[in-house]
């Protein structure tokens, strides 16, 4: 394994997601495996144009941008 892939793996392992409802730590690898298993069971291709990975990435980026825009707008409104 190259130094770069070791660094990426270490960074991924240190990233912690917390369920805002339960307060529990979310197992990101388990979540990814469940997503991939579901896609495979449905016969959905993961990579390539208009495939699961593209759609998921697009949705995540759009949601993040919308959240950021909403946050910035809310902070710029003077009460």
C-alpha angles and dihedrals in degrees: 000000000000124000090250094055090047090053092048092049091049091050092049091050093051094052108098125195120198125202104238092208101047100021090228123139110254116229100227094190092052090049091050092049091051091050092049093046091051092049091048092049090052092047092244116156114231104206136037134056114332093003131134097273093049093047094046093048091048092049093048093049093046092048092049092049092048091049091049092048091049091048093049092047092048091051093048096054111097114219 
